[in-house]
Amino acid sequence: MSLNAGADPHDVLLVARAAAYEAVVAAVCILDEGGDPNARESDPGWHLVETDADCNPTGREIGGLHESLLETDPSGHEGADLWE
């Protein structure tokens, strides 16, 4: 899709938004999975944990980030306006 080829600028914007959104969703899902799903069992993984003000772990794990992704939209529209 190219503006020089006559593409609608709004359509190009929507494609760019969709690509950015999909990249963020993919990254958040990888964080939620705790490791590479194609890795061997002996390979390292990860856990996101909450820390206090001094960066000491509180013992609470953070999960389900993909479920709350749209809630972080600063516009308050939960991403609905991404496709307008």
N, C-alpha and C positions, 0 to 999 in steps of 0.2 A: 504494500500500500504506500503510495508516494503522492505527496502534494503536487509534485511536478507532473505526475501522470494524471492529475485531475481528481484525486481523492478528496473527499469532503474533510476539511480540517477537524470537524467534530468527530467524525468516524475514526480518524487517526488518534485523537485524544482518547476515545473509548478503548481502542486497542491497547494504547499505552497504559491506561488505568488497569485494564484487565490483566495485562502482563505483570504489572507491579503487584497487583493484588494476589495473583497466583503464586508469585515468587515468595511473598510474605507468608501465605498460607503453607506453602511447602516447607519453608524454614521452621515455622512454628510447629508443624506436624512432626518434623524430625526431632525437635526439642522434646516434644511430648512423648515420642517413642522411646527415648532414653538410650538410643544407640542406633547403629546402622542395622536395618533389618536383614541385610545380606551378610553381616559379619559372622564370624565364628563365635561360639559361646565363650571362648577364651579371650576374645578381643574386649578392650575396655568399652564402657558405656558411660552414661552420665545421669545425674539427677539434678534438677533445679531445686534449691532449698532457700527458704526464707532466712534472712539474717536480721540481727538487731542493729541498732544505730552504730555499734562498734564492729560490725561485720562478723559477728559470731553467729554461727548457725543456731536457729531456734529449735531445730528438730522437725519442723514442718516442711514437707515436700510440696512443691508447686507443680500442679498437673492440670490437664484440661485447658491449656492455653488456647488451643484452636477453637474451643467452645465459646470463649469470651473475646475473641478477636474483634468482632464487630462492635462489641460494647465499648471498645476503646476509641471509637470514632469521635474526634473532638467536636464534630458538628452536631452530634446527638441523633443523627439519622441512621445509625447502625449500618452504614455503607450503602443505603438505598440510593443515595444521590450519586454514587459512582457511575451509574449507568445512564444518567440523564444527559 
